[in-house]
C-alpha cells in the first residue's frame, strides 16, 4: 500500500525521521516536500542528519502570504495525490503545509492521519492554532501526543478518531542525542535562545524589550537566528547586547549539541519547549500561553511576557526542582506504526 507523508517545515522533518524508518518496513512511502522551508539549513540538512530518504516530490512552493502560500500548496498537493492514489496520507504538526495537506486529502476522500493532534493554545491570533483545529476536524485518524491533547479532542467531539500514542519527538531526540559526542560539549555556561513567532518578532519594540531584559543576565546567551528574526533586527537597527551571540540557523545535530550543553532555554517555539523538557533543561517560554501545558504543570516550563519589567529576575530565579514525569511515552514510532496497521486493516 502507498502511504504519502507530506512535510514542509523543520519541525515536520524532525517528526518524520523515526516514523519513516519504520513505515518503510511495511509500506511503500512517498514523501512530498511542499518547499515551505527551502534553504539548506532549514531543509536538506535535516533530511541528511535524520537519515530520512530524500523527498520523492518537491513542490517548490517557497515563502509568501498565508493565503497565497496555502492556496499554492493546496493545488499542487491535490494534483499529486490524484496521480498517486494513496491508501493513507500522513500530516504533521500545525504549519500551512499541514493545513493544505489535510484539506486536499480530505476533499479527495483519501484517508488522512494527523500526527500531533489535539494541541490547543486557545489563541486564535496564532495561525498555527487555526491550522491545528482544521487539521483535526478534517482528518480520519488523530495521533495525540499527551492526555491533555486527548481531552481537547474529546471536548471537540473527536474521541472516536483519537489515539494516545505519545510524542514522536521523543524518538527523534533520542536518535540524535545518541550521535552526539560528549567530549565536544561546550563547558562555558550559557542560555539557549530562539525566537520566531510573528507576534513576537514582527514588532521591533518586543525585541528591544527582550534584549533590555537579557542584557541584565550575567550569563552568556547563544541565539541561532531564524531568517525572519534576523531581517527584523537588521531592518530596524536593533542593538544586540554583548552577552548575546548571534549564530546562523543550526542543523538538528548541531542544535541538539547546543541544547545538551546549555543551562536553560529561552524560546517562543512549541517544539523546543518539549525538547527542553525531554532533555531536562529549564525552559522560559516567551508567550502568554502554550500548547504544552503539562510542561508548565510539571514545573519545568515558565510562561513569561516580553514586556514584563521583572523578566530578567524571573529567568534568573527559575530553577525547577521537581522530578520530571514521563509525559511523552517511549518507542513512539513503534506505537504509531502498529496503530496505522490497525486502522488500515479496519478500513
Number of C-alpha atoms within 10 A of each C-alpha: 12 14 20 23 23 26 30 28 24 21 20 22 23 25 24 27 23 25 21 20 15 14 20 12 10 10 15 13 22 21 22 21 25 29 20 25 19 19 11 12 15 22 19 18 17 23 21 13 16 21 13 19 14 14 17 11 15 17 17 16 21 15 13 11 8 10 10 12 18 21 15 17 27 21 13 18 24 18 12 15 18 13 8 12 16 21 15 22 27 23 30 29 23 26 24 26 27 29 25 27 32 32 20 25 26 19 10 13 11 19 20 27 26 27 27 25 30 29 25 21 15 12 14 10 9 13 14 18 19 18 19 24 18 16 30 28 21 20 25 22 24 28 26 25 25 22 17 18 24 22 17 17 25 15 11 13 12 18 14 11 17 22 20 20 25 23 24 27 27 22 22 22 19 15 15 17 17 9 12 15 9 12 7 9 14 13 9 10 13 20 22 23 23 20 21 17 18 12 11 18 19 16 12 17 15 16 22 18 16 20 19 19 20 21 17 14 15 11 16 18 25 19 19 20 20 17 13 14 20 16 14 16 19 10 9 11 10 14 12 16 14 9 17 19 15 14 11 12 17 18 21 24 19 14 13 20 21 19 23 19 19 24 18 24 26 24 24 24 17 15 15 18 26 23 19 24 23 19 16 17 23 25 32 25 26 23 18 13 18 23 19 20 16 18 22 18 10 15 18 23 27 23 18 20 17 22 16 12 13 12 20 18 13 15 21 13 8 16 15 16 9 9 10 15 11 10 18 21 17 17 16 21 26 17 16 22 18 12 16 17 13 11 15 12 8 7 7
